[in-house]
Amino acid sequence: MPTETPYPTRALSGCLPALVTPLSDPDRLDPSGVDALVSAAVGDGASGVLVAGTTGEGTLLTPEQRARLTATARRSLDTVGTGAVLVAGASGPNLSALHEDVARLAAAGADLVLVLPPHLQPLTPDEVAALHLAVAERAEVDLLAYHIPQLAGSPLTPAAVRRFAGHDRIVGMKDSSPDAERRAAFIETTREVRGFSVLTGHAPSLDRALADGVDGSILAVANLRMRQVIAMTAAAAAGDTGAVRSYQQGLTRLTAAIGEVQASVPAVLKAALQLEGRIAERWCTPPLASVPGNKLDAVRTAMIR
């Protein structure tokens, strides 16, 4: 007789990279670069990919660019044919714009849409919860709530998360906050909610997140270290604390080295991927600046950390 699982089935789990957005020039998507990154991620064992998130410069892309990026990633995943999940990031300055962006990304082929609340006006936790519920009422695709208060403001509380976690369309959240205690509280308060996943987007505390029972990860560093993230997750599941510690030290060193380049995370990751021959160009979406040539040695140094 099979053993009954202690908690409800989760909607999303495993390791997903928060992909950069390859560009052939500052204003034009590079479809072949998108295809290469998607194929490589799935080949390395990713359970899905996120496009147009923070690392993918989603808020700097036009709504049409986000839709084209999503459609391109959809074709890439369909070609690979593994059943990996496509998550696309929605953003907008107000609720109406979010409704439109979610619908556009769903039509472009997203399996799930990651919703970033408007961040020019600070919102209370209850206001953020109400926004996610309002988006969910109109959505025709399942949603993830995006929590990244260190960049976007508007922090959530466990009580606010519990308010929207039971909605049929809201199947999880990506918590990119460095606050491990709060993330643990998110996990605990939603543990009994059927179909709701909590995923971390914070690489320096991945070990703690795994120990606390996070369902998966959506990480920027997975653009470069997908296999290590997957191996670390497997080691945590097996109770191999020594291996988890070793992998975490490597991810923490890499994250720190990326910060030392003194450029944005997307810019450094694109430069690293270009140096590895995985994308052709390292352009970023204006006003985000690309890594200049005189800093490429610093990127090379970061890659060997």
Beta strands, then each sheet from edge to edge (+ up, - down):
strand 1: 14-17
strand 2: 23-25
strand 3: 28-29
strand 4: 48-51
strand 5: 85-90
strand 6: 112-115
strand 7: 142-147
strand 8: 170-175
strand 9: 197-200
strand 10: 216-219
sheet 1: 1+ 10+ 9+ 8+ 7+ 6+ 5+ 4+
sheet 2: 2+ 3-
end
